[in-house]
Amino acid sequence: MPKDSSSRIELLQGTLDMLILRTLLFGPAHGHQIAKHIQRTTEDLLQIEHGSLYPALHRLERRGWLAAKWEPAGKDSKREFKYYRLTAAGRKQLAAEESKWKQMASAIARVMWPAEEG
């Protein structure tokens, strides 16, 4: 069920980039598929708006972390979708982002739930 706007979580730019890179680890996808995967995986908590998604995809493509190719939507369709795939540089960047994310989450957890001092 969709969350109302008051409970919506805003993503930092780098976090969105990391989620896109991670989603594309499963294989090429077009923008709508990427957004839906993130939404489904997070049980509708994260809903990526097109106004955030497409600028992020273009930014990642410019950095060389994604490659993109226009392909027909279906066998009989004249419509095309732009499919994005992870590059080798994108895989390397994802590994670096995951490492930073784990460090950040661990540091925040230590502040939020400090170990009892004895």
C-alpha atoms as one frame of an Amber mdcrd trajectory, in Angstrom:
protein
   0.000   0.000   0.000   1.385   3.438  -0.879   2.650   5.562   1.950   1.248
   9.051   2.410   3.534  11.988   1.730   4.097  12.686   5.429   5.793   9.310
   5.899   7.807   9.429   2.706  11.538   8.944   3.047  13.814  11.223   1.050
  16.924   9.620  -0.404  20.286  11.274  -0.598  21.633  11.436  -4.144  24.444
   8.973  -3.469  22.008   6.499  -1.919  19.769   6.563  -4.981  22.813   6.016
  -7.191  23.837   3.009  -5.100  20.324   1.508  -5.268  20.250   1.909  -9.053
  23.671   0.277  -9.435  22.615  -2.568  -7.135  19.373  -3.120  -9.041  21.260
  -3.387 -12.341  23.491  -6.099 -10.883  20.598  -8.440 -11.806  20.791  -7.445
 -15.476  19.747  -4.688 -17.875  16.510  -2.813 -17.186  14.716   0.311 -18.307
  13.892   3.138 -15.922  10.394   2.015 -14.995  11.650  -1.496 -14.190  14.387
  -0.056 -11.976  11.932   2.131 -10.054   9.455  -0.741  -9.635  12.180  -3.128
  -8.427  13.278  -0.668  -5.737   9.662  -0.050  -4.734   8.801  -3.767  -4.539
  12.015  -4.699  -2.732  11.429  -2.049  -0.072   7.751  -2.987   0.331   6.669
   0.398  -1.097   8.692   2.400   1.426  10.938   3.833  -1.293   9.102   5.180
  -4.306  11.468   6.729  -6.799   9.935   9.603  -8.728  10.803  10.030 -12.411
  12.112  13.507 -11.611  14.814  11.888  -9.457  15.351   8.632 -11.331  16.111
   9.834 -14.836  18.585  12.560 -13.864  20.360   9.912 -11.724  20.442   7.441
 -14.634  21.874  10.100 -16.946  24.458  11.122 -14.343  25.567   7.501 -13.861
  25.770   7.042 -17.613  27.933  10.183 -17.980  30.282   8.850 -15.282  30.667
   5.614 -17.234  29.056   3.454 -14.550  26.111   2.588 -16.810  25.792   1.968
 -20.524  22.460   2.458 -22.275  20.879   1.192 -25.458  17.488   1.817 -27.048
  15.608  -1.424 -27.733  12.084  -2.236 -28.951   9.539  -2.626 -26.149   8.253
  -5.884 -27.655   8.387  -7.924 -30.832   5.506  -6.100 -32.530   5.895  -2.768
 -30.778   7.224   0.332 -32.470   7.856   1.803 -29.046  11.401   1.688 -27.662
  12.765   1.680 -24.123  16.214   2.780 -23.060  17.795  -0.177 -21.275  20.590
   0.489 -18.807  23.271  -1.996 -17.844  26.096  -1.909 -15.335  29.611  -1.434
 -16.720  32.805  -2.812 -15.176  33.437   0.651 -13.726  29.892   0.617 -12.330
  30.512  -2.706 -10.591  33.671  -1.290  -9.033  31.806   1.828  -7.919  29.007
  -0.275  -6.428  31.530  -2.237  -4.348  33.022   1.032  -3.056  29.562   2.473
  -2.282  28.485  -0.694  -0.459  31.603  -0.539   1.693  30.989   3.128   2.565
  27.315   2.388   3.259  28.187  -0.414   5.703  30.649   1.854   7.528  28.090
   4.669   7.725  25.285   2.372   8.934  27.589   0.892  11.569  28.667   4.328
  12.796  25.060   5.555  13.030  24.030   2.365  14.854  26.765   2.957  17.455
  25.352   6.417  18.157  21.711   5.307  18.167  22.172   2.126  20.194  25.422
   2.420  22.142  26.785  -0.686  23.799  26.262  -0.635  27.517  29.371   0.511
  29.281  30.421  -1.787  32.067
